Amino acid sequence: MPIDWPVLLAALLSGLMGGLHCAAMCGGIATGFSALSPQGGWQQAMQVNLGRVGGYVLAGAIVGGVGSGLLQLWRIDALVLGLRVAVGLVLVLVALRLFGQGSRLTFLPRAGARFWRLLQPLQQRLLPADRAWRRIALGMLWGWLPCGLSMSLLTAAWLQANVRDGALTMAAFGLGTLPMMIPLTWSGARLGRWQQRPGLRRAAAGFVLLAGLITLASPWLMRVPALHEVLVALGCTPLPP
């Protein structure tokens, strides 16, 4: 199965340009890690944030596997098409969030909050964060903290119904957040504001919107001979015969 490049690039840009959201949502957590680690520095900040990205990847693989299991259980061509359209719709909603059009899919973080409460006691067992493995493990737990943006991308990962694609989608999102979150974790200050320049943010949101529309419409667009090869190269899926 080819890699779905529009979805991956949209996930990467969502993480990169959603930096202000990440700082607002996780700023206190990020800056707190410098206090939790007695020898805070770039290396420690990197370990925490790589652990967070690892948490995203694990979550993406799990939900992608669940989606794949559902497809194996119900082998219906219309379901495959419906999931593809749903991925496109989720990306459109993510783009609207980046455009600043209010919260979308607000029920998703509420749905994950109960599971997060089950994980919280594990944090105390990993303190003090004085070893690399403890910082990485704390970062992985941090990656499971429910928020609107990460849960929206996790929904897209689930709808892709594939372990690999689910993991790659969340990896791309996580990597996109690093330029904001590593300095924030290291310094305890809100750095990386260059990411919030209106022009850059709108351009990224426009690309995510375009990726969502292409993902949504690609099964039909692939019937146009002039577009077929381009969409195949991007990893898009045709309509079932």
N, C-alpha and C positions, 0 to 999 in steps of 0.2 A: 504494500500500500504506500503510495507516494506521500511525502511530507506536505502538509497543508500550510504553505508559506504565508498566505494572507492572514490566517489566524495567528500564526506565530509572530509575525511582525506587528500585528495589532496588539497582541498580548505584551510584547516588548515595549511598544510605545505607550501602552496603558500604564505599565509600571514606571516608565521613565517620566512621563508627563503627569502622572498622578502623584508626583512627589509631594505636592502641597497637602493633598489628602493624607498621604502616608505620615507626613510630619505632624499633622493635626491629630491623627488617630493614634499613632504610635510614638509620638515625640517623647512623651513622658517615660515610656518603656525604654526607648532607645537611650535617652540620656541617663536613665537609671542604671544601665549596664556599666557605665564608667565608675559608678559608686560600688557596684557589686563586685567588680574585679579590682583587687588591690593594686594591680600593676597595669592599669588601663592604658592602651595605646592602639596604634593602627592595627597591629597583629591581632590583638584581642577583639577589636571592633570587627575585623574581617572574619574571625572565627564565629562570632555571634551571628553575623549576617549571612554567612555561608550556611550555618545551621538553619537559619530561617528559610533560606531558599531551599535547602534540603527538605524542610517540613512541607513547603509548597509542592515540591516534586513528588514526595510520598503521597500527599493528599490527592494530587492530580492522577497519579498512577492507580490509586485505590478507586476513585470515582470513575475513572476511565474503564477500569476492570468491571465495575458494577454495570456500567452502561453496555459494555461488550457482552456481559452475561445476559442482560435483558434482550439484546439482539439475538443471541443464540437461543434463548427460550422462545422468543416470538419471531420467527423468520418471516417477516412481512416486509415486502419492498416499500410499502407506503410508510412504514415506521422509520426505515433508513432515510427516506426523503424528508419526513417530518423532523427528524433529529437534525438534519443538515440545515433546514430552514430555521430551526430553533437556535442553532449556533449563530447564524447570521443575525437573528433578532436580538440575542444577548449582546453581540458586539455593537449593534446600533444603540442599545441602551447604555453601554459603556461609553460610547462616543458622546451621547447626550450628557452624561455625567462630566466628561472632560470639557465639554462646551460650557459647563456651569449651569445646566438646565435643571438643577435640583436633584434630589436623590431618586434612584431607580432601584427596583428590586429590594426595597427596604426590609422585606420580610425575611430575606436570606440571612443576614447577620443575627436576627432574632432566633431563627431556626438553629443556628450553630451555637448560640449562647449556652444552651443547656449542656451540650457536649463539652464546651470549653470549661464549664464549672467542674466537670469531672476531672479535667486535666490539671486544674490549678494546684491541688495538693502536691503534685509532683515537683512543682517549682521549689517548694521549701526543702525538699530532699536534695536538690542540686545546689543549694547555697552552703557556703560561699562559693562564688564562681572563680575559684583560684586555680583551676586546671583547665587545659584546653578542652578536654572531653565534656566537662561540665558546661563551659560556655557554648559549645556546639549543641549540646542537648537542650540547654535553655533556649537557644535560638530556634531549634526545631519546634519546641513548644510554642514559642512566639509566633511561628509560622501558622499555627492552628488557631490563632486568635481571630474570631469572626469579625469581618468588616465588610462594608458594602462592595468595595472595589475588588478585593481578593475573592469574595464569595461569588461575585458576578463572573469572574474569570474561571473560578472553580466550576460553576454551572456550565460554562462553555466546554471545559475539560470533560465533564461528565457526558454532555450531549455528543461529544465526538465518539463516545462508545469504543474507545481503544486505549489500552494501557499506555502504549508508547506516546500517542498523541496527547493524552491527558497529562502525562508527565512532562512532555516537551512544552505544552502550553503554559503550565505553571512555572517551569524553569525559565521560560522567556519572560514571563511577568516578574518573577523574582529578580532576575538579572537586571531588568529595567529599573527596579527600585534601588539598586545598590548605590548609584552616584549620589542619591539624597541620603540614604540611611546610614551608610558607612561613616561619612563625616559627622552626621548627627550623633551616632553612637559614640564615636571617638571623642568629640569635642564637648558634648553637652550644649551645643549652640545650634541654632537653626541655620545651617549652611545650605549651599546649593540653590539659592533663589533664582539663579540664571535659568533654571528649568521652568520657572513660572512666568517667563516673558510671554505676554499675551499672544504674540505672533507665533511663537514656537508651539504654544499650547493649542492654539486653534489649528495649526497645520497638522499636529499629531492627531487631534480629535477628528479632523477631516479625513486623515488616512484610515483611522479606525472605523469611521462611518463608511468609507468606501469599501474597506475589507468586509464589513458586515453585509453591505448590499451585494457585493460580489459573491460572498459565501451563500447568501440567501437565494440569489438568482442563478448561480452557476449551473445547476442541473438543466435549466432551460436555455441559458446562454450557450452551453456547449453544443446545442443543436445548430448554432450558427457556424457554418464552415470556417469563416474568417477568424473566429474566436476560439475554436476548438483546441488547437495546438497550444495556444497561449495558456488557456485555462488548465489543460492537462499538465503543462510544465509547472504551474502554480500549485498543483496537487488537488485541484477541484474534482468533484465526483459527478459523473453524468447521471441522467435519469435512468432508472432500471428499465430494461427492455420490456 
